[in-house]
Amino acid sequence: MADTTSGTPVQARCIGDTAIIYASDYLNKLSGERIERECKRQLESGCRALVINFRDTELVNSIGVSILMGVIDASEKNHAQVIFSDVNGQTADLFEMLGLTRHVSVAKDETEALALITPQANRAGSTTS
Amino acid sequence: METNTQRLLHTFAALADLGQEIADTGDFEEMLRASFHLLLGSLAIRRGAVGEYNHVGKTLTLAAARGLGDVLELELPLSTEHARHLESLGSALSLAASKKEAARFLVDHQRTFPAVEIDLLVPLVVRERLIGVVLLGEKATGEAFTEEDVEIVKALARHIGVGIHSHRLLEEVEHKADENRRLYDGLRTIYKETVHAFAAAIDIKDRYTQGHSVRVGKYSEIIAREMGWTDDAVEGIAIAGYLHDIGKLIVDLNVLNSPGRFNAKESKEMSRHPTAGYEILSPISHPYADIPLMARYHHERLDGNGYPDGLKGDEIPPGAKIVTLADSFDAMTTDRPYRNRLPLADVLEDFRVNTGTQFEPAVVCAFCRAFLKEIEGTSKEKRLMKLLGKNYDNVESVSPILTQLISDLDGDGDMRAASAAGH
């Protein structure tokens, strides 16, 4: 289910234990907080990978960056992988410059993002039978 | 685009957004949280907090935080000495000093932050007073903070400091305004109670007109409200009604309580009361306009034959014209030692005859409208009828007279007033 607590709902869908979340056109305070809530909700419900799709995102401001780092932190704590997909050139440069790409994978599109997801056992560093 | 230029543009955008956040006078906590996010996002700092310093409690309250665990609203002790030291660092804070302060902070609060790295501490100082601090952890790049980073953080932190400072000033002003409002309300209540006490004193002195001042105040209020006066002005006219005869306090008691009509000497003594009332009321700072003038001029007439100053038409303040009519109405509708109260039809006939010479047409018209509304039940309250009390039966019978008077006055009232004023 998507987050609808305020304003336009965040679009999200799940494929297995991967959640694909669609960022809005301008990732600022309101929309950023909605995405953060949705990501945390997905992690709490057992998602092991988050794909954040930026296909509609024109601009990410500083609040957006801070909120994405919150998502990265929460994912790391849950041993979940974060992949950004469909990032436009300007935003990709910003993420690179600020070091976000050290903590997330960046994929050209959703298909590539899903292909980048590594098995959970490897990510979590645990052994499963 | 060159990385440095891109970084600069990103910082500028953060600064611009921060300016908007600070200027927004809405939710303070929201403003602080958004500002804090802007600060973290400008350099992609992974963890940190903003704390507000309380000089009285000597505590630092963490108002926004990320990546430091459950520390929101936490109150950390911070001594006056330490606060003064942070104040002294001011805008010259270097990277080394900022790191040193962060290390000291971590040592001081080891229990609260046992496994957290805080790399920088930037004091928020406004007008040489410590407002709070910003604590910052590692950057997402993993690179160490640079002097340039510290300058950027300081620039953004200054805005946050000013935001907190402005909020506190606003809170202080609001608190003082509330306090003043309470004091003012208290004084106003005392003033009104004093006025009522004076009205009672006036009416006790004149045993033939008991309750007269209070009734004149209430009639005046009804008329002013019907004339569309503001609430404040209506309150003022009621007070003027209560006090209009205060000058009677200096009138010889024997004259005041004389059982018959006044002789020339007694009339002269009585006619002192409007001027005496003015002199009693003038030194007082009334919360309403023209109270002393309304007492002085309540025996003036539109045609200039009144006293004490023989004013004509518009020379008489509007409030005094209202009190004049209210005073006459009460005088005619209550028993006096030398005559019984008049029938209401006779009172209204007196109004009709004397409108434009003694009474202001607009005031008479408003009085008649208010009276008619009560009789016809179109006004909720029956204040006028209650004031007339049990003295009058079949009040409804004057409806046609009131209707006729209103019709006459609406038609040529202004003309009669202008004529009486000598214009």
Interface residues (C-beta under 8 A of the other chain):
Chain A: K29 G32 N61 S62 I63 G64 V65 S66 I67 M69 G70 I72 D73 D93 L94 M97 L98 G99 L100 R102 H103
Chain B: M1 T3 Q6 R7 H10 A13 A14 D17 A34 F36 H37 L38 L39 L40 G41 S42 L43 A44 R46 R47 R66 G67 K139 A140 T141 G142 E143
